[in-house]
Amino acid sequence: MKILASLICLSLGLLLSQPLTNEHLKVYNGEWEGSLTYLNYGDDETLVTLPLKVEAEHSAKGVEFKYYFTEPGGRIEKRTDRFRIKKDKIYYNGYWDLESSDIKSLDEWSLELKSEGKDNNRKASFRKEVKVSANKITIKKFVKYEGTDEFFVRNSYVFNR
């Protein structure tokens, strides 16, 4: 009986700690609407929010994105990005190390990622939070400049179906 209980606990533990796979990225596939809010690089104080549309296409390699931002003057800007999983690394507009994950199902999961680099020409540490469900995706990028103690939100994307 103890062996059976141990096997059940071990099996549940393996199910609960499943890694993120390309199959989890299928939830992005399709068209989304939402917003991008970012902290202006000129003063690191002014928040700017732009409406956006997203087209995401899932493949065996991951997800390719096309973002369409509507600038304050009405001009539409197009950007591209991708989200790929490569062994222990995650590529999501740059390479990230996985800090933690909470994977409930293929279309409901969250990640905390970390990276180092430069922001606004200053050395910085980065954190990225990704929260995914079938109808809403939220991505927040946090920055902490070298020599400072606090992270701040550089940008956040919200996609809705």
N, C-alpha and C positions, 0 to 999 in steps of 0.2 A: 504494500500500500504506500509506503514511504517513497519507494522508487517511482511509482506511478505519479504521485503528487509532485515529485522532483522533475519528472519529465514534462508534466503539464506546465509547471512554472517556467522551465527552461524554454519550452516551445512558445509560451506567451511572451517571454522576454525577447526572443528572437523576432517575433511578429511585431512587437512594439518598437523595436530598434531598427526597423528596416531602413536601408539607405535610400536616398533620393535617386531616382533613375530617370531615364529619358521618358518613360511612360508617364511619370508625374507631370511632365511638361506639356502633355497633350491638352491639359485644361486651358492653356493660353490660346489654343487654336481658335481663329475667328476674328470677328470685329468687336471692338470695345470703344466706349466713349468715357471721357473722364477729364482729369485736370492734372497739370504739373504746377506745383508751387515750389519756388526756389528763392533762396536768399541771394539778393543781388551781390555780385562779386565786387562792384564798385565801392560799396560801403559796409558790407556784411551786416546790414540792419534792415534794409527794405525788402519786404516779401512781395514777390510777383506771382500771380496766379494766371495761368493760361489754359484755355480749353484745349483739349486734344482728342484726336481720334487715333486709334491704334488698329493696325492690321497685323495679325500674328499668324505665321504659317509653321506648323510643326512638321518635322521630318525626322529621319533616322539620325541626323546630326544634332538635333535640338530644335530651337525655335528662332525664327528670323522675324524681326519686328520692323514695321514702317510706322513712324510716329508723324502725325500731322498736327503742328501747333499753330494756333491762331494768335499772331502777335497783336499788341494793343492797337496798332494802326489798321488791322484787318488783313495784313499779309500772312499767307500760310507758309510755314517753314516745314520742310520734310527732313527727318533724321532716320537713320537705321541703327539697329542694334541686334544683338543675338544673345541667347542664353543656352549654354552648353555645359554638359557634365563630362569632365575628363578625369577619370580615376579619382584622386583625392582633391582635385581642384574644380572650382566652378568658374566658368567664364560668364559674366553678366555685366557687360560694358566694362571689361577689365577682369583680371584674375582675382579670385577671392578664396580665402581659406574658410572652411566651414567651422564655425564656432559651436553651433548647436542646431538641432532640428526637432520639430514636433510633427510627425507624419501620421495623420489620422486615416487618410485614404488617398487614392490617386488624385482626387480633386479637392482635398482639404489638407493643407499643410503649411508650415512656416519654417523659415530659416533665419539664423543670425550668422552673418558673414563678417570677416575682418580682412583688412588690407593696410598696406603702408604706401605712401607716395607723396605727391604734392597737390595742394589745393591753393589756388590763388597765389601761385609762386612761393608757397611756404611748405616746409616739411610738415606732414600730417599723418595721423592715424585715422583710419576709416572704419566705420561699422555700417552694415546694410541689413535692414530687417525686411523680409519678404513674407507677406501673409497672403495666402491663396485660398479662394473658395471658387465654386463653379460660377458665381455671379459677381464676384468682387475680388480685385487684386490690389494690394497696397504695398508700395515699395518706398522705404525711407532710407536716405543716405545721411549718416552722421559724420561729422568731422571734428577732430581735436588737433589743433595746431601744436607743434612741438613747443614745449615750454609752458603750456597751459594745462589746466586741470579738468576742464569741462568739454564734453562733446556738445555740438549744436547741430540742428537739422539743416543740411545744405539744400536738400531737395526732397520732395515727396511726390510720388505718382499715385493716382487713384484711378483704376479702370473699373468700369461697370458695364454689365450687359443689359 
